[in-house]
């Protein structure tokens, strides 16, 4: 469910007309719904009710500080994968003790920054990383809390580019070596081993891969405890998918996911952390674009819009589907026709949809890309010297620009020309 609905023939974001926002800020732009963000966070929090838990929002999905503060005020922790994300979370008011630091390539500088300003734990991905965290912690005179990410060799049955739990993926240590690696970690004086971390992929649409992974984590927990480790926290990652289409083939609900966690791991008495990102932010955002031209081609018509692959790269990168709708609601019985919906970048990959049925549109009409709140703005670029587009947050009948569109002068003046030129 989201809070983007038609009213009196016009698409609204909560209680604000999308066309009104477009008139104020120009197109293209991203718009997010506060009510949807909070509802989706609450679904996860409620799903784990009765357990000691923390829902850490995976902020790589959408990292604007206004979104982070909205979720933090509701009780969310944060999952970060870089110093930049860590600093964003702290700037948004998230305390260090509610920030989990993940990622395979943490540098000594990033580790030092987090240990200096406060961190809940590092999710360690390799033995060399473990050595660096130990060295930095000893240099600072502190002890670093860690979990170790195990790779359970479970097929997440998702897109190959977002699967992370198979043996050939770059993430974590093989679960078969866990006993050896945990023993080594326990011997390092700058580390405190507090738990286990696992994450098998993103956009999962079945619970079975989670169940297989969590059964292995349960067995490992009992084994490590028998070897003297105080395993008291299980970080289960994220990955639950969202419905990118309006079909009935919807992914499992957070309450079903939560029950699976309780059934698989509840007997261990561990604190549970989960790191949802896409399901919290994905359907909480739209990309709004304007039709520049309607072009008739050889056997097909094109909608050339002012958004491009630099603004929303998911279709080009993942062949991802986004439902696309007219901002002006079509009247009942309106005849639909197929369009290829494309952007202005000079690459054939700048295509959002092929032969997508839409009402007959014309230059100046607005369209909305649904489910664009996750991995939209955060993956955008200034390719073709196209400015990053504004982000807008709606709260009831209010809206605010939470990232403005830069001017061309601001973009161009970031370049520095050497004096010999």
C-alpha positions in Angstrom: 0.0 0.0 0.0 1.1 3.6 -0.6 -0.4 7.0 -0.3 -0.3 8.0 -4.0 -3.9 7.9 -5.2 -6.2 9.6 -7.7 -8.7 12.2 -6.5 -11.1 13.9 -8.7 -9.1 12.8 -11.8 -5.7 13.9 -10.5 -2.8 12.0 -8.8 -2.1 13.0 -5.3 0.8 12.4 -2.9 -1.0 12.2 0.4 -3.0 15.4 0.4 -0.9 17.3 -2.2 -1.6 17.3 -5.9 1.4 16.0 -7.9 0.7 18.6 -10.6 1.0 21.3 -8.0 4.4 20.1 -7.0 5.5 19.9 -10.6 4.4 23.5 -11.2 6.4 24.6 -8.1 9.7 22.7 -8.6 9.7 21.7 -12.3 10.2 18.2 -13.8 11.6 15.7 -13.4 11.6 15.2 -9.7 11.3 12.5 -7.0 8.5 12.7 -4.4 8.3 10.7 -1.2 5.3 10.1 1.1 6.0 10.4 4.9 2.9 8.3 5.7 4.1 5.4 3.5 7.6 5.5 4.9 6.3 5.3 8.4 3.7 2.7 7.6 6.3 0.4 6.1 8.8 0.8 8.9 6.0 0.0 11.4 5.1 -3.2 9.6 8.6 -4.5 10.2 8.7 -3.3 13.8 5.3 -4.9 14.5 6.3 -8.1 12.8 9.0 -8.6 15.4 6.9 -7.6 18.4 7.6 -9.8 21.4 11.3 -10.2 20.5 14.3 -8.1 21.5 14.9 -6.4 18.1 16.0 -3.4 16.2 14.9 -2.5 12.6 17.9 -0.8 11.0 16.9 0.9 7.8 19.3 0.1 4.9 19.9 3.7 3.9 21.6 2.8 0.6 18.0 2.5 -0.7 17.3 6.2 -0.2 19.6 8.3 2.0 18.2 11.9 2.0 18.6 13.2 5.6 14.9 14.1 5.7 14.0 10.4 5.1 16.6 9.3 7.7 15.3 11.7 10.3 11.7 10.7 9.6 12.5 7.0 10.2 14.9 7.7 13.1 12.2 9.6 15.0 10.0 6.5 14.6 12.6 4.4 16.3 14.7 3.0 13.4 18.4 2.3 13.5 20.5 2.6 10.4 22.6 0.2 8.3 25.4 2.0 6.5 28.0 0.8 4.0 30.4 3.8 3.8 31.8 6.7 5.8 29.6 9.0 3.7 26.4 7.1 4.7 27.6 7.0 8.3 28.1 10.8 8.4 24.7 11.3 6.8 23.1 9.2 9.5 24.8 11.1 12.2 23.9 14.5 10.6 20.3 13.3 10.5 20.4 12.8 14.3 20.9 9.1 14.5 23.0 8.1 17.5 26.1 6.0 16.9 24.7 3.1 19.1 21.9 2.6 16.5 24.2 2.5 13.5 25.4 -0.8 12.0 28.4 -0.6 9.6 28.2 -3.2 6.8 30.1 -3.5 3.5 33.0 -5.5 2.1 35.6 -2.7 1.7 35.7 -0.7 4.9 38.9 1.4 5.0 40.9 2.2 8.1 39.8 5.8 7.9 36.1 4.7 7.8 36.6 2.4 10.8 38.4 5.1 12.8 35.6 7.6 12.1 32.9 5.2 13.3 34.8 4.1 16.4 35.5 7.7 17.3 32.0 8.9 16.9 30.1 5.8 18.0 29.0 2.6 16.4 26.6 -0.3 17.3 28.7 -2.9 15.5 30.8 -3.7 12.5 29.5 -6.5 10.3 32.9 -8.0 9.4 33.2 -9.5 5.9 36.8 -10.9 5.9 39.8 -11.8 8.0 41.9 -8.9 6.6 39.1 -6.5 7.6 39.0 -8.0 11.0 42.8 -7.4 11.4 42.4 -3.7 10.4 39.5 -3.1 12.8 41.5 -4.7 15.6 44.5 -2.5 14.8 42.5 0.7 14.7 40.6 -0.1 17.9 43.9 -0.8 19.7 45.3 2.5 18.5 42.3 4.3 19.8 42.2 2.4 23.1 38.8 1.0 22.5 37.2 -2.4 21.8 35.2 -2.7 18.6 31.9 -4.7 18.7 31.7 -7.1 15.7 29.5 -9.7 14.1 31.0 -11.8 11.4 29.1 -12.2 8.1 28.7 -15.8 7.1 27.9 -16.8 3.6 25.5 -19.7 3.8 25.6 -20.7 0.1 21.9 -20.2 -0.3 20.4 -19.3 -3.7 18.2 -16.2 -3.1 16.4 -16.8 -6.4 16.7 -13.1 -7.3 18.5 -11.1 -10.0 22.2 -12.2 -10.3 23.4 -8.6 -9.7 21.7 -8.4 -6.3 22.3 -12.0 -5.0 24.8 -12.0 -2.2 24.5 -15.4 -0.4 26.0 -17.9 -2.9 29.5 -19.3 -2.5 30.7 -17.4 -5.6 29.6 -14.0 -4.3 32.1 -11.6 -2.7 30.3 -11.3 0.6 31.2 -12.8 3.9 33.2 -15.9 4.9 32.2 -19.4 4.0 30.0 -20.8 6.8 32.2 -23.9 6.7 35.1 -21.8 8.1 33.1 -20.0 10.7 34.4 -21.9 13.7 38.0 -21.2 12.7 37.4 -17.5 11.9 35.5 -16.9 15.1 38.3 -18.4 17.2 40.7 -16.1 15.5 38.5 -13.1 16.2 38.2 -14.0 19.8 41.9 -13.9 20.2 42.2 -10.3 18.9 42.2 -7.9 21.9 40.7 -5.0 20.0 37.5 -6.9 19.1 34.4 -8.1 21.0 32.5 -10.8 19.1 28.8 -10.3 19.8 27.0 -12.1 17.1 26.5 -13.4 13.6 25.5 -11.5 10.4 23.9 -13.0 7.3 22.4 -11.4 4.2 21.6 -13.4 1.1 20.3 -10.8 -1.4 17.8 -8.2 -2.4 14.3 -8.3 -3.9 13.5 -11.8 -2.6 9.9 -12.8 -3.4 9.9 -16.2 -1.5 10.4 -17.0 2.1 12.1 -20.4 1.5 15.6 -18.9 0.9 15.4 -17.0 4.2 14.3 -20.2 6.0 17.2 -22.2 4.6 19.7 -19.4 5.6 18.3 -19.0 9.1 18.3 -22.7 9.8 22.0 -22.6 9.1 22.5 -19.6 11.3 20.6 -21.3 14.2 22.9 -24.4 13.9 26.0 -22.1 13.8 24.8 -20.2 16.8 24.6 -23.3 18.9 27.9 -24.6 17.6 29.7 -21.3 18.4 28.2 -21.1 21.9 29.4 -24.6 22.5 32.9 -23.3 21.6 32.7 -20.6 24.2 31.5 -17.6 22.1 28.8 -15.3 23.6 26.6 -15.1 20.6 23.8 -12.8 21.7 22.9 -10.8 18.5 21.8 -12.0 15.1 21.9 -9.6 12.2 19.7 -11.1 9.5 20.1 -8.4 6.8 17.3 -7.4 4.6 16.1 -8.3 1.1 12.4 -8.8 1.3 11.0 -7.7 -2.1 8.3 -5.3 -3.1 5.6 -5.5 -5.7 6.8 -3.6 -8.7 3.6 -4.4 -10.6 0.0 -4.3 -9.6 -0.4 -8.1 -10.2 -1.6 -10.5 -7.6 1.9 -12.1 -7.5 3.0 -10.2 -4.5 6.1 -11.0 -2.3 5.5 -12.2 1.3 4.3 -9.7 3.9 6.6 -8.4 6.7 4.4 -10.2 9.2 5.0 -13.5 7.5 8.7 -12.7 7.4 8.7 -11.9 11.1 6.9 -15.1 11.9 9.6 -17.0 10.0 12.3 -15.3 12.0 10.5 -16.2 15.3 10.0 -19.8 14.2 13.6 -20.3 13.0 15.5 -18.4 15.6 13.3 -17.4 18.5 14.4 -20.3 20.7 18.0 -18.9 20.8 17.2 -15.9 22.9 19.2 -13.6 20.7 18.5 -9.9 19.9 17.4 -9.7 16.3 18.4 -7.0 13.8 17.0 -6.7 10.4 18.0 -4.3 7.7 15.1 -3.6 5.3 15.6 -0.8 2.8 13.7 -1.4 -0.5 10.5 -2.4 1.2 10.5 0.7 3.4 11.4 3.2 0.7 10.5 1.6 -2.7 6.7 2.2 -2.8 7.1 5.4 -0.8 8.4 7.3 -3.8 7.5 8.3 -7.4 9.5 9.8 -10.2 7.5 12.5 -12.0 8.4 13.3 -15.6 7.0 15.5 -18.4 6.4 14.3 -21.9 8.6 16.3 -24.2 7.6 14.8 -27.6 5.3 12.1 -28.9 7.2 10.6 -31.9 5.9 8.1 -34.5 8.4 5.5 -35.5 8.4 2.5 -37.8 5.5 0.5 -36.3 5.6 2.0 -32.9 5.2 5.3 -31.1 7.6 6.8 -28.6 7.0 8.9 -25.5 10.1 11.0 -25.2 10.2 12.2 -21.6 12.4 14.6 -19.6 13.6 11.9 -17.2 16.5 9.8 -18.3 18.6 6.8 -17.3 20.8 9.1 -15.3 17.8 9.9 -13.1 16.5 6.3 -12.8 19.0 3.7 -13.9 17.2 0.6 -12.7 15.6 -0.3 -16.1 18.9 0.1 -17.9 20.9 -1.7 -15.3 18.6 -4.5 -14.1 15.9 -4.6 -16.9 13.7 -3.5 -14.0 10.0 -2.9 -14.4 8.3 0.2 -13.0 4.5 0.7 -13.4 4.1 4.0 -15.3 0.8 6.0 -15.0 -0.6 9.3 -16.2 -0.8 12.0 -13.5 -4.2 12.9 -15.0 -6.4 9.9 -14.4 -7.8 8.4 -17.6 -11.6 8.4 -17.8 -13.3 5.0 -17.5 -13.2 3.2 -20.9 -10.3 5.4 -22.2 -8.6 3.6 -25.2 -5.1 2.6 -24.4 -2.2 2.4 -26.8 1.3 1.0 -26.6 4.3 3.4 -26.4 8.0 2.9 -26.0 8.8 5.3 -23.1 12.3 6.7 -23.5 14.5 9.5 -22.2 16.7 12.0 -24.0 20.1 10.5 -23.3 21.9 9.4 -26.5 21.9 5.7 -25.8 19.4 3.0 -26.7 19.7 1.8 -23.1 17.9 5.0 -22.1 14.6 3.2 -22.3 12.2 2.8 -19.4 9.6 0.6 -21.1 8.7 -1.0 -24.4 5.2 -1.2 -25.8 3.7 -0.1 -22.5 -0.1 0.5 -22.7 -0.9 4.1 -21.8 -3.7 6.6 -22.5 -3.1 8.8 -25.5 -0.7 11.4 -24.3 0.7 14.7 -25.7 3.6 17.1 -25.1 3.3 18.7 -21.6 1.5 15.7 -20.0 2.9 14.4 -16.7 3.6 10.8 -16.0 4.6 9.0 -12.8 7.0 6.1 -12.3 5.7 4.1 -9.4 7.9 2.2 -6.9 10.8 4.6 -7.5 11.6 5.5 -3.9 14.4 2.9 -3.5 17.6 2.9 -5.6 16.4 5.8 -7.7 17.8 9.1 -6.5 20.7 7.5 -4.7 21.9 5.9 -8.0 21.4 8.9 -10.1 24.2 10.8 -11.8 25.0 13.9 -13.9 25.6 12.0 -17.1 25.3 14.2 -20.1 25.7 17.2 -17.7 22.1 16.7 -16.6 21.5 18.1 -13.2 20.5 15.8 -10.3 16.8 16.2 -10.0 15.0 17.5 -6.9 13.7 15.3 -4.1 10.5 16.4 -2.5 9.0 15.1 0.8 5.2 15.2 1.4 3.7 15.2 4.9 -0.1 15.4 4.8 -1.0 18.6 3.0 2.6 20.0 3.1 5.5 19.4 0.8 9.2 20.5 0.9 12.1 20.3 -1.4 14.6 18.2 0.5 17.3 18.3 -2.3 17.2 21.2 -4.8 18.1 20.9 -8.4 21.6 22.4 -8.9 22.1 25.1 -11.5 24.3 24.5 -14.6 26.7 27.1 -13.2 27.1 25.1 -10.0 27.8 21.9 -11.9 30.3 23.5 -14.4 32.1 25.6 -11.7 33.0 22.4 -9.8 35.6 21.7 -12.6 39.1 23.2 -12.2 41.1 24.0 -15.3 44.9 23.7 -14.9 46.9 26.9 -15.2 48.8 25.6 -18.3 45.5 25.7 -20.2 
